[in-house]
C-alpha cells in the first residue's frame, strides 16, 4: 500500500495485508476498507496520488467526461460521421491502436429497416 495508503488508516498497517497472500485471503475486508477511504478522496487528487505511487490508474468517466478528457482527445478516438436524418455527429471508435491499423468509424450504422 505504501505511499498511496493514508498512514493513519489501521488497514494500511494491518499485517494481514503486508504480503500478497494475506491480501488475497482477506480481499473482501481490504476492498471494503479501500472503498470507504477512496469515497472520501477527490477523484483527481486520488488519481494523481496513485500515479505518483506507480499505480496504473484511470478514473471511471461518464461519456460526457470522456468527450472532454485530454487523454481521449490525444488518442483521436472521436470521429465525425454524417447520420441520415440527424446530421453530423461525433462518435467513439475503438481506443486501441496497432502499428499497421487504427480503427476508424467512417459511416453510421444502418437506419431502421435499411438493411
C-alpha positions, -999 to +999 in steps of 0.1 A: +000+000+000+030+023+008+028+059-004-008+056-016-025+044+016-030+070+044-006+065+072-033+069+098-055+041+084-054+009+105-058-012+074-027+003+059-006-011+088-026-043+092-001-073+090-027-094+072-022-071+042+016-070+042+020-099+018+001-107-014-012-140+001-027-121+030-043-095+007-059-123-013-071-142+018-087-110+032-098-094-001-133-086+009-123-067+040-095-049+022-118-040-007-143-026+019-116-005+036-102+008+003-138+017-009-146+035+024-113+055+021-115+063-016-151+076-012-137+105+008-110+115-017-113+140-045-111+120-078-083+140-095-062+141-063-066+104-058-057+095-094-026+118-092-016+102-059-019+067-072+000+075-104+028+091-083+030+058-063+035+039-096-001+026-098-015+024-134-048+040-127-075+060-146-107+074-132-141+060-143-155+087-165-190+093-178-194+096-216-197+134-212-164+135-192-148+113-219-156+138-246-137+165-227-108+143-214-074+152-229-063+116-230-092+106-252-085+136-274-049+125-277-059+090-287-081+105-315-109+081-309-137+106-318-148+107-354-174+128-371-199+110-393-229+121-412-260+104-399-291+104-421-320+125-406-298+137-377-268+153-395-232+154-383-224+136-351-192+127-332-189+090-323-164+070-305-143+044-323-123+016-306-095+031-284-068+006-293-041+012-319-017-012-337+014-004-357-004-011-390-040-004-381-061+022-363-099+016-362-119+045-376-157+050-379-163+062-414-201+059-416-231+054-393-249+022-388-280+015-409-312+033-403-342+015-392-352-011-418-324-001-442-307-035-443 
